[in-house]
Amino acid sequence: MKLYFGNMVTTVTTLMIVSLVGFVGYSISNRSNINFWGRRSLFVLAYGLVICCFAAARDGLDKTIQYTIDGSCNPGIFSLVSVPNIIGCVGAAIIIIAAIATPIAKSQHMREIWFYVMSGGVMLKIVVMEIARIIQMF
């Protein structure tokens, strides 16, 4: 439980991740009644960015970067060139592509598809980081 509720940053990050997963799940289950997929995509983009900032602080990504540059501090949880960070970058690329394509899309159906793509990128980042954190603890 300390992994997810050990201090204020981990607790807030955990609650934000759970709420984002709930929002995406609700959107998928209620998809026939949704009229504005672009707004939902914007919410996932903005809220996902905030979660990524909290997760980076939680995992000590700033310390990892500083350690890689000059070695003046202890590194964070993951090394800079690691599977979780590389897959996280792939997830970020998926999110960026979907964020650019969503406003360009002409129909709500296409915006719905881009919402799923963006949500998939967010979930990829979350799942990989959480699995890596759990593995790191053992």
C-alpha positions in Angstrom: 0.0 0.0 0.0 3.0 2.3 0.6 3.6 2.1 -3.2 0.3 3.9 -3.9 -0.5 5.7 -0.7 2.9 6.3 0.9 2.9 10.1 0.8 0.8 12.9 -0.6 2.2 12.7 -4.2 1.7 8.9 -4.5 -1.8 9.2 -3.0 -2.9 12.0 -5.3 -1.3 10.3 -8.3 -3.1 7.0 -7.5 -6.5 8.8 -7.1 -6.0 10.7 -10.3 -5.2 7.5 -12.2 -8.2 5.8 -10.8 -10.5 8.7 -11.8 -9.1 8.8 -15.3 -9.6 5.1 -15.8 -13.1 5.5 -14.5 -13.7 8.4 -16.9 -12.5 6.5 -19.9 -14.4 3.4 -18.9 -17.6 5.5 -18.4 -17.1 7.1 -21.8 -16.7 3.7 -23.5 -19.7 2.2 -21.8 -21.9 5.3 -22.5 -20.6 5.9 -26.0 -24.0 5.8 -27.7 -25.1 8.9 -25.7 -22.0 11.0 -26.2 -22.3 13.9 -28.7 -19.0 15.7 -28.3 -16.0 13.4 -28.5 -13.6 16.3 -29.0 -14.3 17.7 -25.5 -13.7 14.3 -24.0 -10.4 14.0 -25.9 -9.4 17.4 -24.6 -10.1 16.4 -21.1 -8.1 13.1 -21.4 -5.2 15.1 -22.9 -5.2 17.8 -20.2 -5.9 15.5 -17.3 -3.5 12.9 -18.6 -0.7 15.5 -18.8 -1.3 16.5 -15.2 -1.2 12.8 -14.2 2.1 12.4 -16.1 3.6 15.3 -14.2 2.6 13.8 -10.9 3.9 10.4 -11.9 7.2 11.9 -13.0 7.6 13.6 -9.7 6.5 10.4 -7.9 9.1 8.3 -9.8 11.9 10.8 -9.5 12.3 11.4 -13.3 13.9 14.8 -12.6 16.5 13.1 -10.4 17.1 10.5 -13.1 17.8 13.2 -15.7 20.0 15.1 -13.3 21.9 12.0 -12.4 22.4 11.1 -16.1 23.7 14.6 -16.9 26.1 15.2 -14.0 25.7 12.5 -11.4 25.2 15.0 -8.6 22.3 13.2 -7.0 20.8 9.7 -6.6 18.8 8.5 -9.6 15.0 8.0 -9.5 13.2 4.7 -9.7 14.0 4.0 -13.4 17.1 4.7 -15.5 16.7 7.2 -18.3 17.1 4.5 -21.0 14.8 1.8 -19.7 11.9 -0.2 -21.0 9.3 1.8 -19.0 10.6 5.1 -20.2 10.9 4.0 -23.8 7.3 2.6 -23.8 6.2 5.8 -22.0 7.6 7.8 -24.9 5.8 5.6 -27.4 2.6 6.2 -25.4 3.3 9.9 -25.4 3.8 9.9 -29.2 0.4 8.1 -29.6 -1.2 10.8 -27.4 0.4 13.6 -29.4 -0.7 12.2 -32.7 -4.3 11.7 -31.5 -4.3 15.3 -30.0 -3.3 16.7 -33.4 -5.7 14.6 -35.3 -8.8 15.1 -33.2 -9.5 18.8 -34.0 -8.8 18.0 -37.7 -11.3 15.2 -37.8 -14.5 16.2 -39.6 -17.0 13.9 -37.9 -17.9 12.9 -34.4 -17.3 9.3 -35.4 -13.7 10.0 -36.3 -13.2 12.0 -33.1 -14.6 9.0 -31.2 -11.9 6.8 -32.8 -9.2 9.4 -31.9 -10.5 9.4 -28.4 -10.0 5.7 -28.2 -6.5 6.0 -29.7 -5.6 8.7 -27.2 -7.1 6.8 -24.3 -5.1 3.7 -25.4 -1.9 5.8 -25.3 -2.7 7.0 -21.8 -3.5 3.5 -20.6 -0.3 2.2 -22.2 1.7 4.7 -20.2 -0.1 4.0 -17.0 0.0 0.2 -17.2 3.7 0.0 -18.1 4.7 2.4 -15.4 2.6 0.7 -12.7 3.8 -2.7 -13.6 7.4 -1.5 -13.6 6.9 0.1 -10.2 5.5 -3.1 -8.8 8.4 -5.2 -10.3 10.9 -2.6 -9.0 9.6 -3.1 -5.4 10.5 -6.8 -5.5 
